[in-house]
Amino acid sequence: MKCIICDQSVFGKQGMTAVGLGAIHKKCFPGHTMDVRAFQSIDVSALNQDEFMELKEIVLAEDNARNRSREDVCVELF
């Protein structure tokens, strides 16, 4: 198998498999993840604008929910 980055043969302990991509050298992988802008199994650069905006809204909603639970919410009752 060939590395998806450098196109050299990958075998033994020097290689690994990148999920959804294929064989890659361990030394090539860190640079690849920075170029692709991936987080866990999500390739953020592959999202279209609508998908990206939906993901952004989900992340912002989660951030707000986590911050809200940490703050003392003072509600004034009439």
C-alpha positions in Angstrom: 0.0 0.0 0.0 1.1 3.6 -0.6 0.9 6.5 1.8 -1.8 9.0 0.9 0.6 11.9 1.6 4.0 11.0 0.2 3.0 8.1 -2.2 5.8 5.8 -0.8 5.2 2.2 0.3 3.7 1.8 3.8 4.4 -1.4 5.7 5.1 -2.7 9.2 5.2 -0.4 12.3 6.0 2.7 10.3 2.5 2.9 9.0 -1.1 3.2 10.1 -4.5 3.4 8.6 -6.3 6.8 8.7 -10.1 6.1 8.9 -11.8 6.9 5.7 -8.5 7.8 4.0 -6.3 4.7 3.8 -2.6 3.9 4.6 -0.4 6.7 5.9 3.0 6.9 7.5 3.1 7.8 11.2 5.5 10.6 10.4 3.2 12.0 7.7 0.0 11.9 9.8 0.5 14.9 12.1 1.0 17.3 9.2 -1.9 15.9 7.3 -4.4 16.4 10.2 -3.4 20.1 10.4 -3.9 20.6 6.6 -7.3 18.9 6.6 -8.7 20.7 9.6 -10.2 17.6 11.0 -11.6 17.0 14.5 -12.0 13.4 15.6 -13.8 11.9 12.6 -15.2 15.1 11.2 -13.4 16.7 8.3 -14.5 20.3 8.8 -13.1 21.5 5.4 -15.3 18.9 3.6 -18.5 20.4 5.0 -20.6 22.6 2.7 -21.6 26.1 3.9 -25.0 24.9 5.3 -23.5 22.0 7.1 -20.7 24.2 8.5 -23.2 26.7 9.8 -25.3 24.0 11.4 -22.3 22.6 13.1 -21.3 26.1 14.3 -24.8 26.6 15.8 -24.6 23.2 17.6 -21.2 24.0 19.1 -22.4 27.5 20.2 -25.5 26.0 21.8 -23.5 23.5 23.6 -21.0 26.1 24.8 -23.9 28.3 26.1 -25.5 25.4 27.9 -22.2 24.5 29.6 -21.5 28.1 30.6 -25.1 28.5 31.9 -24.8 25.5 34.2 -21.6 27.0 35.7 -23.0 30.4 36.4 -25.3 31.2 39.3 -28.4 32.2 37.6 -30.3 34.7 39.7 -34.0 34.8 38.7 -36.2 37.5 40.2 -39.7 36.4 40.9 -42.6 38.8 41.2 
